[in-house]
């Protein structure tokens, strides 16, 4: 669509109140799903993040990489096993998880951001003991439960004008690495930073009254309403842990939390810089 210079200027003017709202504030974005697997979408998302950074918003990007881990395990002849949606992670699997998340995906995202005019620094939860963990349970192996977020390394990177890109690996007090659910890691990081917003990118348009009908999107949820939504079955399956992450982040001081569809081009910008928004917002009245 071709726009006149006047139309372009009007779009920028309309975005001004939102730029002012978020200027010098922290937004944590959890990145994953098809937006990570599709190269065009990946580039679009990174471009949006660079734009937000350049207009004075402090963006923290947290990522997982489940499909890439499964692919690498398959190439090495290891079968992916899950219990309750969490990957069973023995020592060899943990080596592969760390290699894929912190070595491959993290550096690819950093490189892409830098190549389109941003300034990014790659981190894992091990750096600066960012994500302190303990073993969740013996059955899952090296799957960690978050004990504490030491966010100083992130704030130091932000203060220098960089975009922190964080892979969801944690470590315990003995230096053992653990696989961490990326949604949980992002929510805890957002809470620790007292972020203005936490945006969770998914492969759905948001929370639906009827999961088989995309026209039943629930645009806003006061977290006090969430237990009823869970009890009624509206929130179930893979959406349940995501919603719990959203509730936890709001309860711990994040102003607003959004589940948005990462498959929609520029979904982050639509959410942050327009009055229309996209997806489902969680808040505390």
C-alpha positions in Angstrom: 0.0 0.0 0.0 1.4 3.3 -1.1 1.1 6.2 1.4 1.5 9.9 0.8 3.9 11.9 2.9 1.0 13.5 4.6 -0.4 10.0 5.6 3.0 8.9 6.8 3.3 12.0 9.0 -0.2 11.5 10.4 0.6 7.9 11.4 3.7 9.2 13.3 1.7 11.9 15.0 -0.9 9.3 16.1 1.8 7.2 17.6 3.2 10.1 19.7 1.1 9.5 22.9 2.2 5.9 23.0 5.9 6.8 22.4 5.6 9.2 25.3 3.9 6.6 27.4 6.7 4.0 26.9 9.7 6.4 26.5 12.6 5.2 28.7 10.4 2.4 30.1 11.2 -1.3 30.0 9.2 -3.7 27.8 10.0 -7.5 28.0 9.1 -9.5 25.0 9.0 -13.3 25.0 9.8 -14.5 21.4 9.0 -17.9 20.0 6.6 -20.0 18.0 6.2 -19.6 14.2 7.5 -16.0 14.4 10.9 -17.6 15.2 10.8 -20.3 12.5 9.7 -18.1 9.6 12.6 -16.1 8.3 10.5 -13.2 7.0 8.6 -13.0 10.2 11.8 -13.2 12.3 13.3 -10.3 10.4 10.0 -8.3 10.8 10.0 -8.9 14.5 13.6 -7.8 14.9 13.0 -4.7 12.9 10.1 -3.8 15.2 12.3 -4.3 18.2 15.0 -2.1 16.7 12.4 0.6 16.0 11.2 0.6 19.6 14.7 0.8 20.9 15.6 3.7 18.6 12.6 5.7 19.9 13.7 5.4 23.4 12.0 2.2 24.7 14.1 -0.2 26.6 13.4 -3.6 25.1 14.5 -6.9 26.7 14.1 -9.9 24.4 13.8 -13.4 26.0 13.6 -16.5 23.7 13.3 -20.2 23.8 13.7 -22.6 20.9 11.9 -25.9 21.5 11.5 -26.9 17.8 15.1 -26.3 17.1 16.2 -28.3 20.1 14.0 -31.2 19.0 15.4 -31.0 15.5 19.0 -31.1 16.8 18.2 -34.0 19.2 16.7 -35.9 16.3 19.9 -35.3 14.2 21.9 -36.8 17.0 19.6 -39.8 17.3 18.0 -38.8 20.6 14.3 -38.9 21.1 12.5 -35.9 22.6 10.4 -36.9 25.7 8.0 -34.6 27.5 6.2 -34.9 30.9 3.5 -32.3 31.5 4.7 -30.2 28.6 8.3 -30.1 29.9 11.2 -31.7 28.1 13.0 -34.5 30.0 16.5 -33.3 30.0 19.4 -35.6 30.8 23.0 -34.4 30.8 23.6 -35.0 27.1 20.3 -33.3 26.2 21.2 -30.4 28.4 24.5 -29.9 26.4 22.4 -29.8 23.2 19.8 -27.4 24.8 22.6 -25.0 25.8 24.3 -25.2 22.5 21.1 -24.6 20.5 19.7 -21.8 22.7 22.8 -19.9 23.8 25.1 -20.8 21.0 23.0 -20.9 17.9 19.6 -19.1 18.3 20.8 -16.4 20.7 23.7 -15.4 18.4 21.6 -15.5 15.3 19.1 -13.0 16.8 21.9 -10.8 18.1 23.5 -10.8 14.6 20.1 -10.1 12.9 19.3 -7.1 15.2 22.8 -5.6 14.7 22.5 -6.1 10.9 19.4 -4.0 10.7 20.7 -1.1 12.7 20.2 -2.1 16.3 22.7 -2.8 19.1 22.2 -6.1 20.8 24.1 -8.1 23.4 23.5 -11.9 23.9 23.1 -13.3 27.4 22.0 -16.5 29.0 20.6 -17.0 32.4 24.0 -18.2 33.4 25.7 -14.9 32.7 26.0 -12.9 35.9 23.9 -15.6 37.6 21.0 -13.9 36.0 18.6 -16.9 36.5 19.3 -18.8 39.7 17.6 -22.2 39.7 17.2 -25.4 41.4 16.2 -28.8 40.0 12.4 -29.0 39.5 12.2 -32.7 40.0 14.5 -35.8 39.5 12.1 -37.2 36.9 12.7 -34.3 34.5 16.5 -34.2 35.0 18.1 -30.9 34.2 14.9 -28.9 34.2 15.1 -25.9 36.5 12.7 -24.1 38.8 13.5 -20.4 39.1 14.7 -19.4 42.6 15.8 -15.8 41.9 16.4 -13.3 39.1 19.5 -11.2 39.4 18.6 -8.6 36.8 21.5 -6.2 37.3 23.3 -7.5 34.3 20.2 -6.7 32.2 19.9 -3.2 33.6 23.6 -2.6 33.1 23.2 -3.6 29.4 20.1 -1.4 29.0 21.8 1.6 30.5 24.6 1.3 27.9 22.0 1.5 25.2 22.0 -2.1 24.1 19.1 -4.6 23.6 19.6 -7.6 25.9 18.8 -10.9 24.1 18.4 -13.6 26.8 18.2 -17.4 26.3 16.3 -19.4 28.8 19.1 -21.3 30.5 19.6 -21.1 34.3 22.2 -22.4 36.8 22.3 -23.5 40.4 24.7 -22.5 43.1 27.1 -25.2 42.0 27.2 -24.0 38.4 25.0 -26.7 36.9 23.0 -25.5 33.9 19.3 -26.1 33.7 16.7 -25.8 31.0 14.0 -23.2 31.9 10.6 -22.7 30.4 11.0 -19.6 28.3 7.5 -18.2 29.1 8.3 -18.5 32.9 11.8 -17.0 32.5 10.4 -14.0 30.6 7.6 -13.4 33.1 10.0 -13.6 36.1 12.5 -11.3 34.3 9.7 -8.8 33.6 8.7 -8.9 37.2 12.2 -8.4 38.5 12.7 -5.4 36.2 9.3 -4.0 37.2 8.7 -3.7 33.5 5.9 -1.5 32.2 4.8 -4.2 29.9 5.4 -7.9 29.2 4.5 -9.2 25.7 4.2 -12.9 25.2 4.2 -13.8 21.5 2.4 -17.0 20.7 0.8 -18.9 17.7 -2.7 -17.9 18.7 -4.6 -14.6 18.4 -5.0 -14.5 22.2 -7.4 -15.9 24.8 -10.6 -17.2 23.2 -14.0 -17.8 24.8 -14.3 -20.6 22.3 -10.9 -22.0 21.2 -12.5 -23.1 17.9 -13.8 -19.7 17.0 -11.3 -16.9 16.4 -14.2 -14.4 16.6 -14.5 -14.9 20.4 -11.3 -13.1 21.4 -11.3 -11.9 25.0 -9.4 -8.5 24.6 -9.0 -7.7 28.3 -8.8 -9.8 31.5 -8.7 -8.5 35.0 -6.5 -11.1 36.8 -9.2 -11.5 39.5 -11.4 -12.9 36.7 -8.8 -15.5 35.7 -9.7 -18.2 38.2 -13.2 -18.4 36.8 -11.9 -18.6 33.3 -9.6 -21.5 34.3 -12.4 -23.3 36.2 -14.8 -23.0 33.3 -12.3 -24.6 30.9 -11.9 -21.5 28.7 -8.2 -21.5 29.8 -6.8 -25.0 29.4 -4.1 -27.0 27.6 -1.1 -25.1 26.4 -2.7 -21.8 27.2 -3.0 -22.5 30.9 0.8 -22.1 31.8 0.9 -19.0 29.6 -2.0 -17.4 31.4 -0.5 -18.4 34.8 2.7 -16.6 33.7 0.7 -13.5 32.8 -1.1 -13.5 36.1 2.1 -13.9 38.0 3.8 -11.0 36.2 0.8 -8.7 36.9 0.7 -9.7 40.6 4.4 -9.0 40.9 4.2 -5.5 39.6 4.2 -5.5 35.8 1.6 -2.9 34.7 0.1 -4.8 31.8 0.7 -8.1 30.1 -0.2 -9.1 26.6 -0.6 -12.4 24.8 -0.4 -11.6 21.1 -0.2 -13.5 17.8 3.4 -13.5 16.6 2.3 -14.7 13.2 0.8 -11.3 12.5 3.4 -8.9 10.9 4.2 -6.0 13.2 2.0 -7.3 16.0 4.3 -5.8 18.6 4.0 -2.3 17.0 0.2 -2.7 16.8 0.1 -3.5 20.5 2.5 -0.9 21.7 2.0 2.1 19.4 -1.7 2.1 18.5 -5.0 2.4 20.3 -6.4 -0.7 18.6 -4.0 -3.2 20.2 -4.0 -6.9 19.4 -4.5 -10.1 21.4 -5.5 -10.3 25.1 -4.3 -7.9 27.8 -4.0 -8.9 31.5 -4.2 -6.2 34.1 -5.0 -5.6 37.8 -7.8 -3.2 38.5 
